[in-house]
Amino acid sequence: MPDILFEDDYLIFVNKPAQMVVQRGYDPDERILLDIVSEHVGRPVYLLQRLDRGTSGVIFFSKRSEMNVRLTRQFEKKRIRKRYLALCTGELAQKQTIDAPIVRIGAIKFGIGDGGRRCVTHVEPLAAAASASLLSIVLETGRTHQIRVHLSAIGHPLIGDWLYGERSEQRPMLHAAELTLTHPASNTPLVVRAPVPDDFIEEAGRHGLRVLSPE
């Protein structure tokens, strides 16, 4: 069971390890996070968001179906805020917003293209070197591979992103660091943060960049 970041009678937030699959994919025998969390809770839980296999960090599940409508409404009204840490290739020192539609261009790949759904990514550099940059990223929309596609489109793909950058043995250096929402039962703000994993910190260090885990 991954580390539990927050749990009550309604929600459970866990720190997803990189390379763990969230939901059932092509391999019916693969151990998935949804099943692991359901076993911990003792009954099925509900998945309302997703993280790619290679992405680490905070993800939450609903324990009660009656809460799902309220949570889904928060997603629809963009009241759930997701902040990521990313390590991209090259020096990216300018704060910017990437507003570009994303379309499917292959069986597993997406790209920028006319006719796609509007996608908005807010990028804030935290530190930059010639070979790599540490970014804080907030999504205004949440599409499949959005961060990976947008960073690749501006010439700064994620380090380790074999699909949108250079071939690599690493996983894409992307970490879901913080998730903010309104608790569906108490109607109070809830902020949950996930510690930065060792592989992310070590990769940043190879480029002379220092990463501080969210407090």
Secondary structure, DSSP 8 states (H G I E B T S, - for coil): ---EEEE-SSEEEEEE-TT-BSS--S-TTS-BHHHHHHHHHTS--EE-----TT-EEEEEEES-GGGHHHHHHHHHTT-SEEEEEEEEES---S-EEEE--EEE-SSS-EEE-TTSB--EEEEEEEEE-SSEEEEEEEESS--TTHHHHHHHHTT--BTT-TTTSS--SS---EEEEEEEEE-TTT--EEEEE----HHHHHHHHHTT-------
